[in-house]
Amino acid sequence: MAVVYLVRLSGASPFLGDSQQETFNNITAVDYSFDAEYFSSTSDLAKNFICSLLLKDAR
């Protein structure tokens, strides 16, 4: 759900890879970045909030 909010805030997914497989790998590894091209107008407060929601289950 957190990713949906980020896409709405910026228009892009922070998990976006060069291919569909890379994007999937980024999601499963919780490997994300806030590319300045898409996230420069997203506040640090919003990004920090979303980061607090994107935690990998250590099971």
C-alpha positions as CSV (number, residue, x, y, z in Angstrom):
1,M,0.0,0.0,0.0
2,A,2.9,2.4,0.7
3,V,4.0,2.1,-2.9
4,V,0.6,3.3,-4.1
5,Y,1.0,6.5,-2.0
6,L,4.5,7.1,-3.5
7,V,3.3,6.6,-7.0
8,R,0.5,9.0,-6.3
9,L,2.9,11.6,-4.9
10,S,5.5,11.3,-7.6
11,G,4.1,9.5,-10.6
12,A,6.8,6.8,-10.3
13,S,7.6,3.7,-8.3
14,P,10.7,3.8,-6.1
15,F,11.2,0.1,-7.0
16,L,11.4,0.7,-10.8
17,G,14.1,-1.3,-12.5
18,D,15.3,-1.6,-16.1
19,S,13.1,-4.6,-16.7
20,Q,10.0,-6.2,-15.2
21,Q,12.2,-8.9,-13.5
22,E,14.5,-6.3,-12.0
23,T,11.5,-4.4,-10.6
24,F,10.1,-7.6,-9.1
25,N,13.5,-8.3,-7.6
26,N,13.7,-4.8,-6.1
27,I,10.2,-5.2,-4.6
28,T,11.0,-8.6,-3.0
29,A,14.3,-7.3,-1.7
30,V,12.7,-4.0,-0.5
31,D,15.4,-2.2,-2.6
32,Y,14.2,1.2,-3.5
33,S,15.4,4.7,-4.2
34,F,13.9,8.1,-4.7
35,D,15.2,9.2,-8.1
36,A,15.4,13.0,-8.1
37,E,13.8,13.1,-11.6
38,Y,10.5,11.8,-10.1
39,F,10.8,12.6,-6.4
40,S,12.3,16.1,-6.2
41,S,8.9,17.6,-5.4
42,T,8.0,15.0,-2.8
43,S,8.7,16.2,0.7
44,D,11.3,14.6,2.9
45,L,8.5,14.1,5.5
46,A,6.5,12.1,3.0
47,K,9.5,10.0,1.9
48,N,10.5,9.3,5.5
49,F,6.9,8.2,6.3
50,I,6.8,5.9,3.4
51,C,10.3,4.5,4.3
52,S,8.9,3.7,7.8
53,L,6.2,1.6,6.1
54,L,8.6,-0.3,3.7
55,L,10.1,-2.9,6.1
56,K,11.0,-6.4,5.0
57,D,9.6,-9.2,7.1
58,A,12.6,-11.1,8.5
59,R,10.9,-14.4,8.5
